[in-house]
Amino acid sequence: SPLHVLMVGTFTTNAAVGRLNDDIAVFHCLEWFQTADGERVLVAHETTHAWHELALGAAPPGDDAAWMAFAEGLAIAASRALVPGRPELEYFWYGHGDVEHWLGFCQDNHDRLMDHFAASIDVPETVETYFGGGMIEGQWRVGFYLADELVKGLGMSLPALAAMTVDEGRAAIRTALGR
């Protein structure tokens, strides 16, 4: 465990962690495999989600924006540790082109994006808007940048982060957001 399944996806997600029979599996969407180094970062990121689910002993909630921010921030931190030294953008986009402006947009709008995310934390569409196929000012996946910033701001080691329960992870993000 976990199993790794390669498939052609819809491009709105790079992978999904789920079950194949009774096993935890990472379903990788091949169109996200753009470069060898990007693939390594992507596999590290998604495998972190699978191992975290195994450690939790249950599937975490997929519709909770605070939890999603925690889980994505943890996976980004783990991918940096497992595949160090890559360009910063690769930890979010895994070698895809045409996204050079994305990180600058997120950094330039950090406070405004963080405030909007905090104000939207309990809105059901927030997960899709920030982490799915939704857009913020024409930018896709800005939640991953915010998740990274929030989890880095917790100042905790990877083992300490991975040991947190769903409720602890949610609470940590809500506290970091002032909620």
N, C-alpha and C positions, 0 to 999 in steps of 0.2 A: 504494500500500500504506500502511496496511492497508485492507482492505475493511471496510465496516460493514454488518451484516445485522440487520434488525429482525425479531423473532419473538416469539411468545407462549411464555413459558417456564413453569417449574414453581415460581417464586418462591423456590426454595432457593438460587438463584444469580442475581446481577444481570446477568451476562454471562459469556461464555466466549471465550477466544482459542483459535483452532484454524485449520485449513486448509480452504479452499474451493478445490478443485482444487489448484493449486500456490501459491495466494496465502494469506498470513496474513490472517485475518479476525477481527473482533470480532463475536460474535453477541450482540446486546443483547436482553434480555428486557423487553418493553414494560411489564410491570406494575411495573417498578422506576422508570419515568418518572413521577414524582409531581408535581414542580414544575419550572419552567423552570430555576431556579438549580441545583437538585439534579441535573437532567439534565446540565448543563454539567460539574458536578463528576464525575458518574458517567462521562461520555464521556471526560473528561481522564484519569481513573483507569484505565479499561480500555484506552484508546489507549496509555497508558504501557506496559501489559503487552505490547501488540502490537509497539510500537516496540522495546521491550527484547528481545523474542524475535527480531526482525529483526536487532538489533545482536549478539545472541549467536550467530546463525547456525543455531540449532537450537531445538527445543522443550525448555524446561526441565523438570525432573522435577516431576510433579504430586503425588507421594506423599512428599515430603521436607519435614518440618515446619520445619526450619531454613531451607531455601530458600524455602518459602512465606512465612515471616515476613519474610525479606529482600525478596522480590519485592513483597509487599503493603505493607510499610513504604515502599519506594521509590515505589510508585504513589500512596500517600497523600501523600507529600512532594511529588511532581510535581503532583498535583491541587491542593494548596495553592498552589504557585507559579503554576500556570496559571489558577486561578480563586481569586484571593486574597480575603480579607475575608469569607468566609462563616462562619456560625456553626459552631463546632467539630464539633458533632454531624453536620452535613451532609457532612463529609469521610468519615464512616463509614456513614451511612444515606441520603444523597442525597435528602433532603426527605421521607422517610417519617415519618408521625406515629406516635404511640403508642410512642415509644422514648425519651422524655424522661428516664426513669430509668436508661437503659443506661449513659451516660457516667459518671454518679455512681457506679453500681455498680462499674464498672471501676476508677475512681479510688480508691474506698474500699477495694477489694480488690486493689489493684495488686500488692503484694508477694506475697500468697498466690497470685494467679493466675500471676504470673511464676514462682514456685517450682514450681507444678504443671506449667506448660508446660515448664520446664527438665527436670523429672523425667520428663516424658512425651515428650521430643523424639524418641526412637527408637521409640516405639510406633506401629505402622502406623495406628491409628485417630486419631492426634492431628490430622492434617490435617482430617479430617471433623469432629472434635469442635470444633476451634477456628476453622476457616475455612469449614466447610460447613454442613450442617443440624443439627449436634450442639449440645448445650446444656451449659453449665457453670452449675450452680445456677439453672437456668431462664432463663439469658441466652444468647442466640444471637450468634455472630460475635465473641466476645471476643478471638479471635486477632488481629483487625484492630487493636484498641486496643494489644495487646501488641506487634504488629509495628511500629506507629507509634512506640511508646516505645523499642523496641530500635534502630530505624534512626535516630531522632533522637539517641539516645545515642552513636551512632558518630561524630557530629560532622563528617560529611563533606559536601561539596557534592553537588548533584544530578549534575553531570557525572562526578565521581569515583565515586559510587555506581553510575551507569549503566554505567560502564566495567568494573565488576567481573565476573569470570567466575562461573559457578555455584559452583565450588569456593571462590572467595574470598568470595562472599556467604554461603554456608553457614558457612564458618569464622568470619566476622565475627560472625554471630549466635551461634554456639556459644561464642565467646570472651566476648561480652557476657553470655551466660547463665552463664558460668563452667563450661562443658562442654568 
